[in-house]
Amino acid sequence: MLPKPEVLRLDIVSHKSFPKDKLFRLVKVDDVYVLDEGQNMKRRGLYVLKDEETLNKLSTKKIMSRYRLNEDVIKRMKECLGKK
């Protein structure tokens, strides 16, 4: 039996592919993206690398306005990053 292939997703900040377990997932709900902590909501998602440097780039770039992200989402991701 063949091993299961690793699932890769594209990070919206660096535009590189990473395994799903190394990424945060954001899901669009009512024209606003929210953090999907369990990665199980039945909607399309965006992925951001679980890294302090990446989160800082996310908050300073035009990415926030492009995807209509707000500071609350980024703050929540930083809190989740600090828990580990």
C-alpha positions in Angstrom: 0.0 0.0 0.0 1.3 3.4 -0.9 1.8 6.0 1.9 -0.6 8.9 2.0 0.8 12.0 0.3 1.5 15.1 2.4 -1.2 17.8 2.1 0.4 21.2 1.2 -1.3 24.6 1.2 -0.1 28.0 -0.1 0.8 30.7 2.4 -0.7 34.1 1.3 2.3 36.1 2.7 5.3 34.2 1.3 3.5 32.4 -1.6 5.2 29.1 -0.6 3.7 25.7 0.1 3.7 24.3 3.6 2.1 21.3 5.3 -1.4 22.1 6.7 -0.4 21.5 10.3 2.1 24.4 10.1 -0.5 26.9 8.9 -3.3 29.0 10.3 -6.6 28.7 8.3 -8.8 31.8 7.7 -12.4 31.3 6.5 -14.7 34.0 5.0 -17.9 34.5 7.0 -20.2 37.4 6.1 -17.4 39.2 4.1 -14.9 39.0 7.0 -12.2 36.4 7.5 -12.2 34.6 10.8 -9.7 32.1 12.3 -10.7 28.5 11.9 -8.8 26.9 14.7 -10.0 23.3 14.1 -9.5 23.7 10.3 -12.9 22.0 9.8 -15.3 24.7 8.6 -17.0 23.8 5.3 -15.8 26.9 3.3 -12.9 28.0 1.3 -9.9 29.1 3.3 -6.8 31.2 3.2 -3.6 29.9 4.9 -0.9 31.8 6.9 2.3 30.3 8.2 2.4 29.9 12.0 5.4 32.2 12.5 5.9 35.5 14.3 7.7 37.1 11.4 5.0 36.1 8.9 2.3 37.5 11.2 4.2 40.8 11.4 4.5 41.0 7.6 0.8 40.2 7.4 -0.1 43.2 9.5 2.1 45.6 7.7 1.5 44.7 4.0 -1.4 45.4 1.8 -2.6 41.9 2.4 -4.9 43.0 5.2 -6.8 45.3 2.9 -6.8 42.8 0.0 -8.4 40.1 2.1 -10.4 42.4 4.4 -8.5 41.2 7.5 -8.8 43.1 10.7 -6.4 43.5 13.7 -8.6 41.2 15.8 -7.8 38.2 13.6 -4.1 38.8 13.6 -4.2 39.3 17.4 -6.0 36.0 17.8 -3.4 34.2 15.6 -0.6 35.7 17.8 -2.4 34.4 20.9 -2.6 30.9 19.4 1.0 31.1 18.5 2.0 32.0 22.0 0.1 29.0 23.5 2.5 26.5 22.0 
